[in-house]
Amino acid sequence: IEQAIDLDRQATIDAAIVRIMKGSKKLVDEELKIKTIEALRKHFVPTVQDIKKRIEHLLEREYMERDEKNHNLYHYVALNVVM
């Protein structure tokens, strides 16, 4: 059951980060972490380490990307969904 909760929280953190980035288009690392914690506070308080892991996951999945000049700045990548 603990593993199921962890997976659910990962998906919840991912969704919050994507919503925040979609609205902001670009954010620095610290601001994204703070906004993510604020967005999820009513449900649970994610650790900074958990948020960092989810940011890396979303970078790998190309939902967002690091700025070429400032590695603490993230840009939202709009997805073209084909169905």
PDB file of N, CA, C and O in Angstrom, chain B, residues numbered from 101:
ATOM      1  N   ILE B 101       0.829  -1.200   0.000  1.00  0.00           N
ATOM      2  CA  ILE B 101       0.000   0.000   0.000  1.00  0.00           C
ATOM      3  C   ILE B 101       0.871   1.262   0.000  1.00  0.00           C
ATOM      4  O   ILE B 101       0.509   2.260  -0.622  1.00  0.00           O
ATOM      5  N   GLU B 102       2.002   1.224   0.685  1.00  0.00           N
ATOM      6  CA  GLU B 102       2.903   2.379   0.729  1.00  0.00           C
ATOM      7  C   GLU B 102       3.442   2.695  -0.663  1.00  0.00           C
ATOM      8  O   GLU B 102       3.609   3.862  -1.016  1.00  0.00           O
ATOM      9  N   GLN B 103       3.717   1.650  -1.461  1.00  0.00           N
ATOM     10  CA  GLN B 103       4.208   1.860  -2.820  1.00  0.00           C
ATOM     11  C   GLN B 103       3.133   2.531  -3.682  1.00  0.00           C
ATOM     12  O   GLN B 103       3.441   3.393  -4.506  1.00  0.00           O
ATOM     13  N   ALA B 104       1.890   2.138  -3.492  1.00  0.00           N
ATOM     14  CA  ALA B 104       0.792   2.749  -4.243  1.00  0.00           C
ATOM     15  C   ALA B 104       0.646   4.227  -3.886  1.00  0.00           C
ATOM     16  O   ALA B 104       0.389   5.061  -4.755  1.00  0.00           O
ATOM     17  N   ILE B 105       0.809   4.539  -2.618  1.00  0.00           N
ATOM     18  CA  ILE B 105       0.743   5.937  -2.179  1.00  0.00           C
ATOM     19  C   ILE B 105       1.883   6.738  -2.801  1.00  0.00           C
ATOM     20  O   ILE B 105       1.676   7.858  -3.267  1.00  0.00           O
ATOM     21  N   ASP B 106       3.086   6.165  -2.808  1.00  0.00           N
ATOM     22  CA  ASP B 106       4.237   6.843  -3.415  1.00  0.00           C
ATOM     23  C   ASP B 106       4.000   7.120  -4.900  1.00  0.00           C
ATOM     24  O   ASP B 106       4.291   8.214  -5.382  1.00  0.00           O
ATOM     25  N   LEU B 107       3.479   6.141  -5.617  1.00  0.00           N
ATOM     26  CA  LEU B 107       3.201   6.323  -7.045  1.00  0.00           C
ATOM     27  C   LEU B 107       2.134   7.388  -7.269  1.00  0.00           C
ATOM     28  O   LEU B 107       2.240   8.186  -8.200  1.00  0.00           O
ATOM     29  N   ASP B 108       1.115   7.404  -6.431  1.00  0.00           N
ATOM     30  CA  ASP B 108       0.061   8.406  -6.529  1.00  0.00           C
ATOM     31  C   ASP B 108       0.622   9.803  -6.257  1.00  0.00           C
ATOM     32  O   ASP B 108       0.273  10.762  -6.946  1.00  0.00           O
ATOM     33  N   ARG B 109       1.479   9.910  -5.266  1.00  0.00           N
ATOM     34  CA  ARG B 109       2.090  11.205  -4.949  1.00  0.00           C
ATOM     35  C   ARG B 109       3.012  11.675  -6.062  1.00  0.00           C
ATOM     36  O   ARG B 109       3.061  12.868  -6.360  1.00  0.00           O
ATOM     37  N   GLN B 110       3.745  10.752  -6.683  1.00  0.00           N
ATOM     38  CA  GLN B 110       4.607  11.132  -7.808  1.00  0.00           C
ATOM     39  C   GLN B 110       3.774  11.722  -8.934  1.00  0.00           C
ATOM     40  O   GLN B 110       4.130  12.756  -9.499  1.00  0.00           O
ATOM     41  N   ALA B 111       2.666  11.067  -9.260  1.00  0.00           N
ATOM     42  CA  ALA B 111       1.787  11.565 -10.323  1.00  0.00           C
ATOM     43  C   ALA B 111       1.176  12.913  -9.942  1.00  0.00           C
ATOM     44  O   ALA B 111       1.012  13.783 -10.797  1.00  0.00           O
ATOM     45  N   THR B 112       0.844  13.085  -8.674  1.00  0.00           N
ATOM     46  CA  THR B 112       0.269  14.344  -8.204  1.00  0.00           C
ATOM     47  C   THR B 112       1.295  15.471  -8.290  1.00  0.00           C
ATOM     48  O   THR B 112       0.964  16.583  -8.700  1.00  0.00           O
ATOM     49  N   ILE B 113       2.535  15.187  -7.906  1.00  0.00           N
ATOM     50  CA  ILE B 113       3.612  16.187  -7.999  1.00  0.00           C
ATOM     51  C   ILE B 113       3.845  16.538  -9.467  1.00  0.00           C
ATOM     52  O   ILE B 113       3.954  17.714  -9.812  1.00  0.00           O
ATOM     53  N   ASP B 114       3.922  15.527 -10.330  1.00  0.00           N
ATOM     54  CA  ASP B 114       4.113  15.773 -11.766  1.00  0.00           C
ATOM     55  C   ASP B 114       3.020  16.690 -12.309  1.00  0.00           C
ATOM     56  O   ASP B 114       3.305  17.658 -13.014  1.00  0.00           O
ATOM     57  N   ALA B 115       1.770  16.378 -11.975  1.00  0.00           N
ATOM     58  CA  ALA B 115       0.648  17.174 -12.483  1.00  0.00           C
ATOM     59  C   ALA B 115       0.722  18.617 -11.990  1.00  0.00           C
ATOM     60  O   ALA B 115       0.455  19.551 -12.746  1.00  0.00           O
ATOM     61  N   ALA B 116       1.085  18.795 -10.726  1.00  0.00           N
ATOM     62  CA  ALA B 116       1.197  20.151 -10.173  1.00  0.00           C
ATOM     63  C   ALA B 116       2.299  20.936 -10.884  1.00  0.00           C
ATOM     64  O   ALA B 116       2.109  22.101 -11.235  1.00  0.00           O
ATOM     65  N   ILE B 117       3.444  20.302 -11.095  1.00  0.00           N
ATOM     66  CA  ILE B 117       4.565  20.979 -11.762  1.00  0.00           C
ATOM     67  C   ILE B 117       4.177  21.364 -13.186  1.00  0.00           C
ATOM     68  O   ILE B 117       4.455  22.481 -13.623  1.00  0.00           O
ATOM     69  N   VAL B 118       3.535  20.448 -13.911  1.00  0.00           N
ATOM     70  CA  VAL B 118       3.135  20.747 -15.291  1.00  0.00           C
ATOM     71  C   VAL B 118       2.127  21.888 -15.325  1.00  0.00           C
ATOM     72  O   VAL B 118       2.231  22.776 -16.172  1.00  0.00           O
ATOM     73  N   ARG B 119       1.140  21.881 -14.407  1.00  0.00           N
ATOM     74  CA  ARG B 119       0.158  22.982 -14.347  1.00  0.00           C
ATOM     75  C   ARG B 119       0.850  24.315 -14.077  1.00  0.00           C
ATOM     76  O   ARG B 119       0.553  25.322 -14.720  1.00  0.00           O
ATOM     77  N   ILE B 120       1.776  24.311 -13.120  1.00  0.00           N
ATOM     78  CA  ILE B 120       2.493  25.538 -12.763  1.00  0.00           C
ATOM     79  C   ILE B 120       3.317  26.028 -13.949  1.00  0.00           C
ATOM     80  O   ILE B 120       3.290  27.213 -14.283  1.00  0.00           O
ATOM     81  N   MET B 121       4.042  25.122 -14.579  1.00  0.00           N
ATOM     82  CA  MET B 121       4.892  25.516 -15.712  1.00  0.00           C
ATOM     83  C   MET B 121       4.052  25.966 -16.909  1.00  0.00           C
ATOM     84  O   MET B 121       4.435  26.891 -17.625  1.00  0.00           O
ATOM     85  N   LYS B 122       2.919  25.320 -17.123  1.00  0.00           N
ATOM     86  CA  LYS B 122       2.052  25.710 -18.237  1.00  0.00           C
ATOM     87  C   LYS B 122       1.549  27.135 -18.042  1.00  0.00           C
ATOM     88  O   LYS B 122       1.444  27.898 -19.003  1.00  0.00           O
ATOM     89  N   GLY B 123       1.241  27.491 -16.807  1.00  0.00           N
ATOM     90  CA  GLY B 123       0.758  28.833 -16.516  1.00  0.00           C
ATOM     91  C   GLY B 123       1.848  29.884 -16.523  1.00  0.00           C
ATOM     92  O   GLY B 123       1.608  31.033 -16.893  1.00  0.00           O
ATOM     93  N   SER B 124       3.046  29.494 -16.116  1.00  0.00           N
ATOM     94  CA  SER B 124       4.138  30.465 -15.981  1.00  0.00           C
ATOM     95  C   SER B 124       5.047  30.530 -17.203  1.00  0.00           C
ATOM     96  O   SER B 124       5.694  31.549 -17.446  1.00  0.00           O
ATOM     97  N   LYS B 125       5.096  29.450 -17.967  1.00  0.00           N
ATOM     98  CA  LYS B 125       5.955  29.308 -19.153  1.00  0.00           C
ATOM     99  C   LYS B 125       7.438  29.148 -18.795  1.00  0.00           C
ATOM    100  O   LYS B 125       8.127  28.320 -19.392  1.00  0.00           O
ATOM    101  N   LYS B 126       7.936  29.931 -17.828  1.00  0.00           N
ATOM    102  CA  LYS B 126       9.318  29.738 -17.373  1.00  0.00           C
ATOM    103  C   LYS B 126       9.429  30.136 -15.909  1.00  0.00           C
ATOM    104  O   LYS B 126       8.802  31.094 -15.457  1.00  0.00           O
ATOM    105  N   LEU B 127      10.242  29.378 -15.177  1.00  0.00           N
ATOM    106  CA  LEU B 127      10.446  29.637 -13.751  1.00  0.00           C
ATOM    107  C   LEU B 127      11.844  29.209 -13.347  1.00  0.00           C
ATOM    108  O   LEU B 127      12.426  28.291 -13.925  1.00  0.00           O
ATOM    109  N   VAL B 128      12.371  29.898 -12.338  1.00  0.00           N
ATOM    110  CA  VAL B 128      13.645  29.463 -11.765  1.00  0.00           C
ATOM    111  C   VAL B 128      13.366  28.319 -10.794  1.00  0.00           C
ATOM    112  O   VAL B 128      12.248  28.165 -10.301  1.00  0.00           O
ATOM    113  N   ASP B 129      14.382  27.531 -10.531  1.00  0.00           N
ATOM    114  CA  ASP B 129      14.291  26.317  -9.728  1.00  0.00           C
ATOM    115  C   ASP B 129      13.601  26.541  -8.387  1.00  0.00           C
ATOM    116  O   ASP B 129      12.642  25.840  -8.064  1.00  0.00           O
ATOM    117  N   GLU B 130      14.068  27.496  -7.612  1.00  0.00           N
ATOM    118  CA  GLU B 130      13.515  27.732  -6.271  1.00  0.00           C
ATOM    119  C   GLU B 130      12.051  28.139  -6.317  1.00  0.00           C
ATOM    120  O   GLU B 130      11.252  27.697  -5.491  1.00  0.00           O
ATOM    121  N   GLU B 131      11.701  28.974  -7.275  1.00  0.00           N
ATOM    122  CA  GLU B 131      10.316  29.429  -7.395  1.00  0.00           C
ATOM    123  C   GLU B 131       9.388  28.269  -7.752  1.00  0.00           C
ATOM    124  O   GLU B 131       8.267  28.186  -7.251  1.00  0.00           O
ATOM    125  N   LEU B 132       9.860  27.379  -8.616  1.00  0.00           N
ATOM    126  CA  LEU B 132       9.068  26.210  -8.983  1.00  0.00           C
ATOM    127  C   LEU B 132       8.854  25.299  -7.774  1.00  0.00           C
ATOM    128  O   LEU B 132       7.753  24.788  -7.572  1.00  0.00           O
ATOM    129  N   LYS B 133       9.885  25.094  -6.981  1.00  0.00           N
ATOM    130  CA  LYS B 133       9.748  24.265  -5.776  1.00  0.00           C
ATOM    131  C   LYS B 133       8.750  24.871  -4.798  1.00  0.00           C
ATOM    132  O   LYS B 133       7.900  24.163  -4.257  1.00  0.00           O
ATOM    133  N   ILE B 134       8.848  26.169  -4.572  1.00  0.00           N
ATOM    134  CA  ILE B 134       7.942  26.846  -3.635  1.00  0.00           C
ATOM    135  C   ILE B 134       6.500  26.766  -4.125  1.00  0.00           C
ATOM    136  O   ILE B 134       5.595  26.458  -3.349  1.00  0.00           O
ATOM    137  N   LYS B 135       6.284  27.045  -5.415  1.00  0.00           N
ATOM    138  CA  LYS B 135       4.922  26.999  -5.962  1.00  0.00           C
ATOM    139  C   LYS B 135       4.348  25.586  -5.914  1.00  0.00           C
ATOM    140  O   LYS B 135       3.148  25.407  -5.711  1.00  0.00           O
ATOM    141  N   THR B 136       5.207  24.580  -6.102  1.00  0.00           N
ATOM    142  CA  THR B 136       4.744  23.190  -6.044  1.00  0.00           C
ATOM    143  C   THR B 136       4.311  22.834  -4.629  1.00  0.00           C
ATOM    144  O   THR B 136       3.265  22.215  -4.435  1.00  0.00           O
ATOM    145  N   ILE B 137       5.108  23.221  -3.648  1.00  0.00           N
ATOM    146  CA  ILE B 137       4.747  22.956  -2.252  1.00  0.00           C
ATOM    147  C   ILE B 137       3.446  23.661  -1.895  1.00  0.00           C
ATOM    148  O   ILE B 137       2.579  23.074  -1.249  1.00  0.00           O
ATOM    149  N   GLU B 138       3.304  24.917  -2.312  1.00  0.00           N
ATOM    150  CA  GLU B 138       2.078  25.669  -2.037  1.00  0.00           C
ATOM    151  C   GLU B 138       0.864  25.021  -2.691  1.00  0.00           C
ATOM    152  O   GLU B 138      -0.208  24.959  -2.091  1.00  0.00           O
ATOM    153  N   ALA B 139       1.031  24.537  -3.924  1.00  0.00           N
ATOM    154  CA  ALA B 139      -0.085  23.939  -4.655  1.00  0.00           C
ATOM    155  C   ALA B 139      -0.552  22.626  -4.025  1.00  0.00           C
ATOM    156  O   ALA B 139      -1.731  22.279  -4.100  1.00  0.00           O
ATOM    157  N   LEU B 140       0.374  21.906  -3.408  1.00  0.00           N
ATOM    158  CA  LEU B 140       0.041  20.589  -2.863  1.00  0.00           C
ATOM    159  C   LEU B 140      -0.182  20.578  -1.363  1.00  0.00           C
ATOM    160  O   LEU B 140      -0.537  19.541  -0.802  1.00  0.00           O
ATOM    161  N   ARG B 141       0.017  21.697  -0.709  1.00  0.00           N
ATOM    162  CA  ARG B 141      -0.029  21.781   0.758  1.00  0.00           C
ATOM    163  C   ARG B 141      -1.316  21.217   1.360  1.00  0.00           C
ATOM    164  O   ARG B 141      -1.283  20.616   2.434  1.00  0.00           O
ATOM    165  N   LYS B 142      -2.441  21.404   0.686  1.00  0.00           N
ATOM    166  CA  LYS B 142      -3.722  20.921   1.227  1.00  0.00           C
ATOM    167  C   LYS B 142      -3.830  19.397   1.201  1.00  0.00           C
ATOM    168  O   LYS B 142      -4.589  18.808   1.972  1.00  0.00           O
ATOM    169  N   HIS B 143      -3.066  18.764   0.312  1.00  0.00           N
ATOM    170  CA  HIS B 143      -3.126  17.306   0.174  1.00  0.00           C
ATOM    171  C   HIS B 143      -2.019  16.628   0.979  1.00  0.00           C
ATOM    172  O   HIS B 143      -2.273  15.725   1.776  1.00  0.00           O
ATOM    173  N   PHE B 144      -0.804  17.076   0.757  1.00  0.00           N
ATOM    174  CA  PHE B 144       0.375  16.592   1.473  1.00  0.00           C
ATOM    175  C   PHE B 144       1.509  17.562   1.170  1.00  0.00           C
ATOM    176  O   PHE B 144       1.430  18.328   0.210  1.00  0.00           O
ATOM    177  N   VAL B 145       2.558  17.534   1.978  1.00  0.00           N
ATOM    178  CA  VAL B 145       3.700  18.421   1.745  1.00  0.00           C
ATOM    179  C   VAL B 145       4.845  17.582   1.179  1.00  0.00           C
ATOM    180  O   VAL B 145       5.457  16.793   1.899  1.00  0.00           O
ATOM    181  N   PRO B 146       5.132  17.756  -0.116  1.00  0.00           N
ATOM    182  CA  PRO B 146       6.218  16.992  -0.716  1.00  0.00           C
ATOM    183  C   PRO B 146       7.576  17.507  -0.231  1.00  0.00           C
ATOM    184  O   PRO B 146       7.728  18.687   0.085  1.00  0.00           O
ATOM    185  N   THR B 147       8.547  16.612  -0.177  1.00  0.00           N
ATOM    186  CA  THR B 147       9.893  17.034   0.199  1.00  0.00           C
ATOM    187  C   THR B 147      10.543  17.706  -1.009  1.00  0.00           C
ATOM    188  O   THR B 147      10.157  17.463  -2.152  1.00  0.00           O
ATOM    189  N   VAL B 148      11.524  18.544  -0.740  1.00  0.00           N
ATOM    190  CA  VAL B 148      12.266  19.191  -1.825  1.00  0.00           C
ATOM    191  C   VAL B 148      12.932  18.112  -2.685  1.00  0.00           C
ATOM    192  O   VAL B 148      12.985  18.230  -3.909  1.00  0.00           O
ATOM    193  N   GLN B 149      13.436  17.067  -2.036  1.00  0.00           N
ATOM    194  CA  GLN B 149      14.077  15.973  -2.769  1.00  0.00           C
ATOM    195  C   GLN B 149      13.088  15.302  -3.733  1.00  0.00           C
ATOM    196  O   GLN B 149      13.442  14.990  -4.870  1.00  0.00           O
ATOM    197  N   ASP B 150      11.851  15.084  -3.277  1.00  0.00           N
ATOM    198  CA  ASP B 150      10.832  14.492  -4.150  1.00  0.00           C
ATOM    199  C   ASP B 150      10.539  15.400  -5.342  1.00  0.00           C
ATOM    200  O   ASP B 150      10.389  14.925  -6.468  1.00  0.00           O
ATOM    201  N   ILE B 151      10.459  16.695  -5.095  1.00  0.00           N
ATOM    202  CA  ILE B 151      10.196  17.647  -6.180  1.00  0.00           C
ATOM    203  C   ILE B 151      11.348  17.640  -7.174  1.00  0.00           C
ATOM    204  O   ILE B 151      11.122  17.659  -8.384  1.00  0.00           O
ATOM    205  N   LYS B 152      12.573  17.613  -6.680  1.00  0.00           N
ATOM    206  CA  LYS B 152      13.743  17.562  -7.566  1.00  0.00           C
ATOM    207  C   LYS B 152      13.703  16.327  -8.462  1.00  0.00           C
ATOM    208  O   LYS B 152      13.987  16.407  -9.657  1.00  0.00           O
ATOM    209  N   LYS B 153      13.348  15.184  -7.875  1.00  0.00           N
ATOM    210  CA  LYS B 153      13.265  13.940  -8.652  1.00  0.00           C
ATOM    211  C   LYS B 153      12.207  14.051  -9.740  1.00  0.00           C
ATOM    212  O   LYS B 153      12.415  13.601 -10.867  1.00  0.00           O
ATOM    213  N   ARG B 154      11.066  14.655  -9.397  1.00  0.00           N
ATOM    214  CA  ARG B 154       9.985  14.781 -10.371  1.00  0.00           C
ATOM    215  C   ARG B 154      10.350  15.786 -11.461  1.00  0.00           C
ATOM    216  O   ARG B 154       9.977  15.600 -12.620  1.00  0.00           O
ATOM    217  N   ILE B 155      11.075  16.851 -11.105  1.00  0.00           N
ATOM    218  CA  ILE B 155      11.540  17.804 -12.120  1.00  0.00           C
ATOM    219  C   ILE B 155      12.455  17.082 -13.106  1.00  0.00           C
ATOM    220  O   ILE B 155      12.316  17.240 -14.318  1.00  0.00           O
ATOM    221  N   GLU B 156      13.389  16.290 -12.585  1.00  0.00           N
ATOM    222  CA  GLU B 156      14.301  15.532 -13.459  1.00  0.00           C
ATOM    223  C   GLU B 156      13.510  14.582 -14.360  1.00  0.00           C
ATOM    224  O   GLU B 156      13.820  14.442 -15.543  1.00  0.00           O
ATOM    225  N   HIS B 157      12.498  13.936 -13.802  1.00  0.00           N
ATOM    226  CA  HIS B 157      11.659  13.026 -14.576  1.00  0.00           C
ATOM    227  C   HIS B 157      10.956  13.779 -15.716  1.00  0.00           C
ATOM    228  O   HIS B 157      10.904  13.299 -16.848  1.00  0.00           O
ATOM    229  N   LEU B 158      10.421  14.956 -15.402  1.00  0.00           N
ATOM    230  CA  LEU B 158       9.719  15.745 -16.420  1.00  0.00           C
ATOM    231  C   LEU B 158      10.682  16.310 -17.465  1.00  0.00           C
ATOM    232  O   LEU B 158      10.308  16.482 -18.625  1.00  0.00           O
ATOM    233  N   LEU B 159      11.914  16.599 -17.061  1.00  0.00           N
ATOM    234  CA  LEU B 159      12.934  17.030 -18.022  1.00  0.00           C
ATOM    235  C   LEU B 159      13.246  15.881 -18.986  1.00  0.00           C
ATOM    236  O   LEU B 159      13.357  16.092 -20.193  1.00  0.00           O
ATOM    237  N   GLU B 160      13.385  14.677 -18.452  1.00  0.00           N
ATOM    238  CA  GLU B 160      13.658  13.500 -19.286  1.00  0.00           C
ATOM    239  C   GLU B 160      12.514  13.231 -20.252  1.00  0.00           C
ATOM    240  O   GLU B 160      12.743  12.839 -21.396  1.00  0.00           O
ATOM    241  N   ARG B 161      11.291  13.438 -19.798  1.00  0.00           N
ATOM    242  CA  ARG B 161      10.104  13.191 -20.633  1.00  0.00           C
ATOM    243  C   ARG B 161       9.790  14.382 -21.544  1.00  0.00           C
ATOM    244  O   ARG B 161       8.829  14.345 -22.313  1.00  0.00           O
ATOM    245  N   GLU B 162      10.601  15.432 -21.454  1.00  0.00           N
ATOM    246  CA  GLU B 162      10.522  16.617 -22.313  1.00  0.00           C
ATOM    247  C   GLU B 162       9.241  17.425 -22.150  1.00  0.00           C
ATOM    248  O   GLU B 162       8.747  18.028 -23.103  1.00  0.00           O
ATOM    249  N   TYR B 163       8.707  17.429 -20.925  1.00  0.00           N
ATOM    250  CA  TYR B 163       7.591  18.324 -20.614  1.00  0.00           C
ATOM    251  C   TYR B 163       8.111  19.739 -20.368  1.00  0.00           C
ATOM    252  O   TYR B 163       7.379  20.720 -20.503  1.00  0.00           O
ATOM    253  N   MET B 164       9.394  19.821 -20.004  1.00  0.00           N
ATOM    254  CA  MET B 164      10.049  21.102 -19.794  1.00  0.00           C
ATOM    255  C   MET B 164      11.523  20.921 -20.102  1.00  0.00           C
ATOM    256  O   MET B 164      12.012  19.800 -20.245  1.00  0.00           O
ATOM    257  N   GLU B 165      12.225  22.049 -20.201  1.00  0.00           N
ATOM    258  CA  GLU B 165      13.652  21.980 -20.504  1.00  0.00           C
ATOM    259  C   GLU B 165      14.399  23.049 -19.728  1.00  0.00           C
ATOM    260  O   GLU B 165      13.833  24.069 -19.336  1.00  0.00           O
ATOM    261  N   ARG B 166      15.682  22.795 -19.516  1.00  0.00           N
ATOM    262  CA  ARG B 166      16.535  23.774 -18.846  1.00  0.00           C
ATOM    263  C   ARG B 166      16.936  24.846 -19.843  1.00  0.00           C
ATOM    264  O   ARG B 166      17.102  24.572 -21.032  1.00  0.00           O
ATOM    265  N   ASP B 167      17.088  26.056 -19.357  1.00  0.00           N
ATOM    266  CA  ASP B 167      17.597  27.146 -20.173  1.00  0.00           C
ATOM    267  C   ASP B 167      19.050  26.845 -20.518  1.00  0.00           C
ATOM    268  O   ASP B 167      19.795  26.347 -19.674  1.00  0.00           O
ATOM    269  N   GLU B 168      19.456  27.136 -21.728  1.00  0.00           N
ATOM    270  CA  GLU B 168      20.826  26.843 -22.155  1.00  0.00           C
ATOM    271  C   GLU B 168      21.865  27.664 -21.397  1.00  0.00           C
ATOM    272  O   GLU B 168      22.964  27.176 -21.134  1.00  0.00           O
ATOM    273  N   LYS B 169      21.533  28.895 -21.045  1.00  0.00           N
ATOM    274  CA  LYS B 169      22.488  29.776 -20.376  1.00  0.00           C
ATOM    275  C   LYS B 169      22.390  29.708 -18.859  1.00  0.00           C
ATOM    276  O   LYS B 169      23.401  29.817 -18.166  1.00  0.00           O
ATOM    277  N   ASN B 170      21.184  29.529 -18.339  1.00  0.00           N
ATOM    278  CA  ASN B 170      20.953  29.497 -16.896  1.00  0.00           C
ATOM    279  C   ASN B 170      20.318  28.158 -16.534  1.00  0.00           C
ATOM    280  O   ASN B 170      19.127  27.952 -16.766  1.00  0.00           O
ATOM    281  N   HIS B 171      21.105  27.254 -15.969  1.00  0.00           N
ATOM    282  CA  HIS B 171      20.610  25.907 -15.681  1.00  0.00           C
ATOM    283  C   HIS B 171      19.624  25.866 -14.515  1.00  0.00           C
ATOM    284  O   HIS B 171      19.056  24.810 -14.238  1.00  0.00           O
ATOM    285  N   ASN B 172      19.408  26.981 -13.827  1.00  0.00           N
ATOM    286  CA  ASN B 172      18.403  27.059 -12.769  1.00  0.00           C
ATOM    287  C   ASN B 172      17.056  27.554 -13.289  1.00  0.00           C
ATOM    288  O   ASN B 172      16.108  27.710 -12.520  1.00  0.00           O
ATOM    289  N   LEU B 173      16.976  27.798 -14.589  1.00  0.00           N
ATOM    290  CA  LEU B 173      15.750  28.291 -15.215  1.00  0.00           C
ATOM    291  C   LEU B 173      15.153  27.194 -16.081  1.00  0.00           C
ATOM    292  O   LEU B 173      15.844  26.581 -16.895  1.00  0.00           O
ATOM    293  N   TYR B 174      13.852  26.952 -15.893  1.00  0.00           N
ATOM    294  CA  TYR B 174      13.151  25.938 -16.675  1.00  0.00           C
ATOM    295  C   TYR B 174      12.139  26.608 -17.591  1.00  0.00           C
ATOM    296  O   TYR B 174      11.545  27.630 -17.248  1.00  0.00           O
ATOM    297  N   HIS B 175      11.956  26.007 -18.768  1.00  0.00           N
ATOM    298  CA  HIS B 175      10.961  26.467 -19.741  1.00  0.00           C
ATOM    299  C   HIS B 175       9.947  25.348 -19.960  1.00  0.00           C
ATOM    300  O   HIS B 175      10.315  24.181 -20.093  1.00  0.00           O
ATOM    301  N   TYR B 176       8.679  25.714 -19.996  1.00  0.00           N
ATOM    302  CA  TYR B 176       7.621  24.751 -20.313  1.00  0.00           C
ATOM    303  C   TYR B 176       7.685  24.438 -21.804  1.00  0.00           C
ATOM    304  O   TYR B 176       7.872  25.339 -22.622  1.00  0.00           O
ATOM    305  N   VAL B 177       7.534  23.184 -22.152  1.00  0.00           N
ATOM    306  CA  VAL B 177       7.520  22.760 -23.552  1.00  0.00           C
ATOM    307  C   VAL B 177       6.096  22.330 -23.882  1.00  0.00           C
ATOM    308  O   VAL B 177       5.596  21.335 -23.358  1.00  0.00           O
ATOM    309  N   ALA B 178       5.458  23.090 -24.753  1.00  0.00           N
ATOM    310  CA  ALA B 178       4.092  22.754 -25.159  1.00  0.00           C
ATOM    311  C   ALA B 178       4.135  21.476 -25.993  1.00  0.00           C
ATOM    312  O   ALA B 178       4.929  21.347 -26.925  1.00  0.00           O
ATOM    313  N   LEU B 179       3.275  20.548 -25.640  1.00  0.00           N
ATOM    314  CA  LEU B 179       3.255  19.258 -26.334  1.00  0.00           C
ATOM    315  C   LEU B 179       2.234  19.269 -27.441  1.00  0.00           C
ATOM    316  O   LEU B 179       1.126  19.783 -27.286  1.00  0.00           O
ATOM    317  N   ASN B 180       2.618  18.699 -28.551  1.00  0.00           N
ATOM    318  CA  ASN B 180       1.687  18.501 -29.664  1.00  0.00           C
ATOM    319  C   ASN B 180       1.189  17.074 -29.567  1.00  0.00           C
ATOM    320  O   ASN B 180       1.893  16.131 -29.929  1.00  0.00           O
ATOM    321  N   VAL B 181      -0.028  16.923 -29.078  1.00  0.00           N
ATOM    322  CA  VAL B 181      -0.592  15.596 -28.876  1.00  0.00           C
ATOM    323  C   VAL B 181      -1.311  15.169 -30.152  1.00  0.00           C
ATOM    324  O   VAL B 181      -2.175  15.883 -30.661  1.00  0.00           O
ATOM    325  N   VAL B 182      -0.945  14.006 -30.656  1.00  0.00           N
ATOM    326  CA  VAL B 182      -1.573  13.466 -31.859  1.00  0.00           C
ATOM    327  C   VAL B 182      -2.380  12.239 -31.455  1.00  0.00           C
ATOM    328  O   VAL B 182      -1.854  11.305 -30.849  1.00  0.00           O
ATOM    329  N   MET B 183      -3.677  12.254 -31.801  1.00  0.00           N
ATOM    330  CA  MET B 183      -4.536  11.103 -31.459  1.00  0.00           C
ATOM    331  C   MET B 183      -5.057  10.449 -32.693  1.00  0.00           C
ATOM    332  O   MET B 183      -5.794   9.467 -32.607  1.00  0.00           O
TER     333      MET B 183
END
